[in-house]
Amino acid sequence: IQAIINKIIADTGASSMKDMGKVMGMASKQLAGKADNKIVSNIVRTLLG
């Protein structure tokens, strides 16, 4: 899951918490049914924070 999120962050050029919405939108589509959004948002928050 973290590898996929890292790739999304790299692909979108996200660099701060203000980019979280963009990253979460893409992550939700790619990880639909594979990971809970709460876990995904925690990982995104950690990586961008």
C-alpha positions in Angstrom: 0.0 0.0 0.0 2.8 2.4 0.9 4.6 1.7 -2.3 1.5 2.6 -4.3 1.0 5.8 -2.3 4.7 6.7 -2.8 4.2 6.3 -6.6 1.1 8.5 -6.5 2.9 11.2 -4.6 5.8 11.1 -7.0 3.5 11.1 -10.1 1.5 14.1 -8.8 4.4 16.0 -7.4 2.6 16.3 -4.1 4.8 17.9 -1.4 2.7 19.0 1.4 -0.6 18.4 3.3 -2.4 20.7 0.9 -1.9 18.1 -1.8 -3.5 15.4 0.3 -6.9 15.6 -1.5 -5.3 15.0 -4.8 -3.3 12.0 -3.5 -6.3 10.6 -1.6 -8.5 10.8 -4.7 -6.0 8.8 -6.8 -5.3 6.4 -4.0 -8.9 5.7 -3.3 -9.4 4.7 -7.0 -6.3 2.5 -7.1 -6.8 0.9 -3.7 -10.5 0.4 -3.9 -11.4 -2.8 -2.1 -7.8 -3.4 -1.2 -7.3 -1.0 1.7 -9.4 0.9 4.2 -9.4 4.6 3.4 -8.6 5.4 7.1 -5.3 3.4 6.8 -4.6 5.1 3.4 -5.1 8.6 4.8 -2.9 7.8 7.8 -0.1 6.7 5.4 -0.6 9.8 3.2 -0.6 12.1 6.2 2.7 10.5 7.4 4.4 10.8 4.1 3.3 14.3 3.3 3.4 15.6 6.9 
